[in-house]
Amino acid sequence: MSSVSLVAGANAPVPKEALTIEVLLNPQQLSGVEVDISAFLLTASGKVRGDDDMVFYGQPRPGNGAVALKTSSAGRAEFEVNLTTLPSTIEKIAFTATIYENRQTFGAFQALTVTVKNAAQQAVIDSNLPANGMKESALILGELYLRQGQWKYRAVGQGFAGGLKPLAEHFGIEVSDPAPSPAVTPKAAPAPVPQPAPVPKPISLTKITLDKSKPTVSLDKKPEGFGEIKINLNWNRDNAGQPAPKKSGGLLGGLFGGSRSGGIDLDVGCLYELQNGTVSAIQALGNRFGSFNHDPYIELQGDDRTGAITEGEWLRINGKHWTHFKRILIYAFIYEGVPNWAQTDGVVTIYVPNEAPLEIRLTEGSSSLGMCATVLLENINGALKVNREVRYFRGHQDMDKAYHWGLRWTSGSK
Amino acid sequence: MAVSLQKGGNVSLTKEAPGLTNVIVGLGWDTRQTDGAGFDLDASVFMLGENGKVLSDASFIFYNNKKSPDGSVEHLGDNRSGEGEGDDEQVKLNLATMPADVKKIVFSVTIYDADTRKQNFGQVSNAYIRLVNEADNKEIARYDLSEDASVETAMLFGEVYRHNAEWKFKAVGQGFAGGLGAMAASMGVNLG
């Protein structure tokens, strides 16, 4: 089967099966430019039904997983789209590329290529969108759509100079403005007002980086709890010699960057303390995986020892039960491989529903210390206080001592 | 209920709307929602004789020549952006006064300045042509050609033609390379 080449505006039929959509930028990387590639599931009206219809770095596999962002690295992304399991109200899936914080336009690139592969992984459609002269910083690359019972793909190549915000609004997503800086302006105390019913906050697309200058974020108490708090640890497994480019904010590159070779096995884990004084730990070492739906309401999802799972390691906290926790210390430690934090370029990202992802980079590591206490979550009268720690220790014992957790540690292996 | 045509399909106007004389041919498309130069689509009409050529240069009705000499074809004006409800451009036909040597009236739409703006019909959403009976304002036939249009910048949308004693309408949906100029030349218009 040969592949059909489409120019912008052209369309061609695709088989109704599990497809792979590959997006490739040329050049793959530009200095200082981070590109996020996302997909939007749209109804006949051209709008999303809700937040679950956005497939992006903060939510790679929402809903029933019919559309999933499988891999995403600098300048390349791959979606799995299963047209047979797609909800029947979804009639269009738009694939988009956006430049983080509008720092550039797509005119800086030469071309953007989309390849549609069938279930047998054979390319059936390719579209090469010349980017030269583009003024947009958010683009609809193409769309899969249903037309009289037939699924088709159309190369689009249109977008918005204003970036992600107008693009998301085009698809019916309300976008909140970037979170205000935490700097406090002295204000007269407001008169107490009756608390209005909580209004669902529009989805936030802004990533917040906790760094030395701004180490803390506090999320207000919610009567219904915080939902599923997801904590991701990812790192650059490519330790072939060139350090990953330094990036400020953004997930691409550092998070997903580099090839998957190399021998670093970075593990995520946490120490927790409950309101009733119970202390323990969740980590792969010692097979302490916990449970999301039962006590302790923290679960470690698998252990990526091979580096095959490109999205790294996930720790899930059941935020519905946030009141039951006192504090949780998230840590990353090097189980195998040389402790070289600069090269590992680890990043911990915390996803709280309806909040901007919080990103903490594991920088400034001393090469001899294999343990990094990364971030401390504290229950302050029901609010969720997130504090960047990034303190390095020789191992569990030292870290435990420094934070006065009081667990007894013995050596183990997995 | 209007007849919805597929590419190549036709319908007898005489049968669908007995006694039909005044027809409004409406052309529409969605305004551009993304950034960049807007889509300016221009409707043009060719009144063709038996040989498939215009009767005269004056039977090429477009934005600079809005009315045929006999008055039976009239272009109601240019909409520059596709904004607003309903048809974006309309052409009025009077079948009763149509000269007997007019065998076919061809409706085309071209994208203004398509090459510079790098635009084609595949980028325009919801383009259609429809025929409305002016007497009762009822839609007789519609052809939604968004899907049949792709990389073209000039298209023959449809044609109203004589078939024995009937008037019929055919959904054409055919692209035309070279834009309005080439299209006009192929139909025998002498371009200055």
Interface residues (C-beta under 8 A of the other chain):
Chain A: V7 A8 G9 A10 N11 K135 E136 I140 R147 R154 A155 V156 G157 Q158 G159 F160 A161 G162 P166 H170
Chain B: R32 Q33 T34 D35 G36 K118 Q119 N120 F121 G122 Q123 E147 S150 V151
